[in-house]
Amino acid sequence: MPRIAGVNIPDNKKIEIALTYIYGIGRALSIKILKGAEIDSNKQAKDLTAQEINKLKEYIDKNYKIEGDLRRQIMVNIKRLKDVGCWRGIRHIKKLPVRGQRTKTNTRTVRGNVRKTMGSGRKPPAAPT
């Protein structure tokens, strides 16, 4: 099992697909990486030589942020939004959807209003005063 960026790559898949197991690498980026490292994208991960694996590791480390660095950068960006107090930051603080989704009928689990059966998650009617 080849190991790239601290992640075990599955043996029985094409390297193009296997690279997507690394956080921060999707299909399009994996194709781009393989072209840049000059490795055949149809090869199985188990068929890679040690030289090709080292070439992949160096190319990825030199050109892209992945795994821990990428997660850290995302956390810093969200913290900055919260500190500034902008709209997106406030939505993050309240744990509500950030990108303009509706919240009246969706995002029940995010808001903590999980309805398992009809009527079980509804608020009780207001008592007359």
N, C-alpha and C positions, 0 to 999 in steps of 0.2 A: 504494500500500500504506500504510494508516494505521499510525502508530507510536504505541503507548501503553506507557508505563513501560519504554521501551528495547527493546520487542519489536515486530517487524513482524507485523501482523495480516494473515492471508490475505484477499484480496479476494473470492474467489468463494464464501465461506461466509456463512451468517447471522451477524449480530453476536453472537447468543447463543452460538453455537459458537466463533466466532473469539476471543472473550474468554478462552476456556479455554486458549489458547496461552500465556497469562501464568501464570507459576509462582505458585501460591497462589489461583488462581481456577478453580473447577469450574463445573459446570452450574448448580447451585442458586444459588451466589453470583453468577454472571453474570446470572441472571434477576433477582435482588434488586437488583443494580447498575443494570440497565436500567430497572427500575421506579423506583428512586430518582432516576435521572438523567432520567426521563421520555422514554425513547427506545423506539421500536417494536422489539420483539425479532425480528420477521420481516424486517427490512430486511437487505439484503446489506451487507457491510462497505464495499464500494466506493461504495455509494450514500449513505454518511454525509457530511454537510456538515462544513466545518471547524469551525463553531460546535458541532455535536453532538460531534465528536471532543474539542474543548476541554472541553466540559461533562463528558464521560466521564472525561477525565484528571483534572480537578479533583475530581470526586466520588470517584474511586478513591484519589487521593492523600490526600484529607481523611479518609476513613473506614476504609481498609484497609491492612494491611501486605502488601506483595507483593514478589516478586523478591528483590533483595539484602538488604533489611531483614528479610524473613521468614527467609531462609536464615541470616543472622547470628544472629537470635533463636533459631533451632533449635539452632545450634552452641553458643551460650551456655548454653542449657538442658541440653544433653548434657554440656558441660564441668562444669556445676554438679553434675550427678548423679555424675560421675566423682570430683570433688573431695570430695564428701560421703562417698563410699564406700558408697552404698546398693546394693541388689541390682541395680537397673537399670543403675546406673553401672558396676558390676563386669562385668555382661554386655556392656556397650558396650566396656569395656577389653579383654575377652577375644574380642571380635568374635563373640559368640554371639547367638542370637535372644533378644530382650528380653521379648517379650510372652507367654511361657509355652508356646511351641510345643515339640513333642517333638524331641529331637535324636538319638535312637537310630537312626532310619531316615531321617529327612529332614535337610536342611541339610548335606549332604555337602560341597557346594562352599564353604560358609562355613567349615567345619571343616578344609578342605584335604584331604579324603579323596575324591577324585574317582575313581570306578570306571568305566572305559571298557568293559571286558569282565568277564565273570564270573571272579572270582578275582584280577584284576590289582591291585585296591586293597586286598586283604586283608593283614593283618599276617602275617609268617612265624610258624610254630608255635614255641613256646618250645623251646629246646634242652635236652635232658636233662642234669642236672648229676651 
